[in-house]
Amino acid sequence: MMETNALKSLNQKQQDPKADRTQAQPPKPSAGHRRLDVFVGKWNGKGENKEGAPVLAGAPVTTKELYEWLSGKFFLIHYGEMHFVDQELNAIRIIGYDELNHQYSMDCFDSTGFYRRYLGTVNEDSWKFTGESERVEITIKDNGNTMIVHWEIKTDGLNWLPLCEFRAFKESD
């Protein structure tokens, strides 16, 4: 199980009853945490399901997404709605950064009852999160106002297929 620096620091203080708690400084988010700021806000997207979609391949997709910080700014909370034809998929994702391992994580809970865990990396404006059978690449463009999203799925355990693609635009404040 991954342990963040904040949790590790808290655990060490709890194990040492003589620790001077009056001089302890609260943990601060690292540069890795602050990189997640690019997602914060409301986004609206349009795209389509692709050939790897288990249902409604080729169907148009619309999305509404909200990213906001959990107090402390160590974890980003994502609320997402995806609509295609007469179906809707809702999800909550918790995105964090493990400073010790230089690794992002995303835990997803959706309205179909699935839980998925993804591990992620970032390279300039490209974010990649990979799970056991799904992965996503999110590219941020236009000074942080456009998000290009490509989901893929592995249905046979070996080969990745396009699942869904959409382009989302950040709402003005």
N, C-alpha and C positions, 0 to 999 in steps of 0.2 A: 504494500500500500504506500502511495506517495505521501510524504509528509512535507508540508510547506515550511519555510523558514519561520513564519509566524507561529505555527503550531509547535515546531521543534523548540523555539525559544520559550513558549509557554510551558511545555512539558519539562524543560530543564529547570525553570523557576519553581514549578510545583514539586519537583524532586528535591530541591535544596531549600528547606524551610528557613535557613539563615540568610537567604538572598535578600539584599536590601531592595525592597520593593518601592521605597520612596524615591529612589534615583533612577528606576527603570524607565526607559523611554518606550513609548508604544511603537510597535513595528511600523515601518513605512513601506509602501509599495515600491518595488524596484522598477528599473527602466523597462524590464520585460513585461511587468504588469501594465505600465503606462502605455505600451505599444497598443494595447487593446482599446485605447481611447478612440481609435479610428472608427470603431463600430458604434459608439454611443450615439443614440438618436432613433428617430422613427424612419423606416424605410418602406417603400412600396415598389413591388416588382411585377414583371410580366415575363412569361417564357412559355416553355412547353415540356411535357413529359416526353422522354425519349424511349428508344426501343427496349431498354432494360427495365422499364417500369412494369411492375407485376400486373397493373390494371391501367387502362386508359392511356396506352402509349400513343403519342401524337396529340394528346389533348392539351388545349391551352391551360396555362397555370397563372394564377395571380397570387401574390404574397403580400402580407402585411407583417412587418417585423419591428420589434422594439428591443433595443439593447440599452440596459442601464446598469450602473454600478451598484453592487451590494455595499452598504456602508463599510467604510474602511478601504475601499477600492482595491481589494485583492481578488475579487471574483466578479465577473460580468454576468448578468442575468439576461437571457434572450427569450423573449416571448414571440413565437411565430405562428402565423396562420397561413395555410396554403389551401387555395380553392382550385378545383379542377372539375369541370362539368357540374355535376350535382353532388360532389363529394368535398369534404373538408378534412384537413389534417391539422391539428394543433399540437404544438410542442413547446416545452420549456427546456432550455439548455443552460447549463452552468459552465462557464469558461474560466479557466484559471491558468496560472503560470507557476511552475515549480522551478524556483531559482537555482536550487542545488543541481538539478539535472538539465537545466536550460530547456525545458519541455513544457509545451502548452497541453492542456487537456480540455475536453469538452464532454460533458455528461448530458445525454439527451433522454427526455421522458416524453412520449407522445400519446395522443388520444386513441391510438389503436392498441395501447397496452405495452408497447415495446420500450425497452431501455437499451441504450447503446452508449459505449464509451469510445472516444476517439482521442488519439494523441496527435499533437500538431507541431508544426514549425512555421516560421515566417522568413521570407527572403524578400527584402525590400517591400513591394506592394502585394506580394502573393502569399496567401495563407493556405496551408494544406493540413487537413485533419483526416487521419486514416483510422478506420475501425476494422473489425473482423471481416465484415462483408459489405461495408459502404465506405466511401471516401468522398471528400469535397475539396475543391480548390476555389478559393474566394480571392478575386483580384480587385483591389481598390484603385479606382481611377478618378480623374477629374477633380483633383484636389480634395479627395475624400468624399465626394458627393455621389459617386456611382460604384456599385458593387456588382461584379460579374461572377455568377455562381454556377459551377459545374459539378453536379453530383454524379457519382458512378456507383454501380452495384456489382457484386460478384455473386452470381446465382449458382454457379457450378463448382465453387470453391477454388477456381483457377483463373478465370478470365474476367477482366473488368469490362462492363458495358455501360454506356451512357444511361443515366437514370432520369435526370431532370436538369434543365438549364434555364436560368432566368437572369435578368438584369434588373437591379433594384436601384432606386434613386432616393437619396436622403431628403426628408422634408426640411423646409426652412424652419428655423427656430421661431 
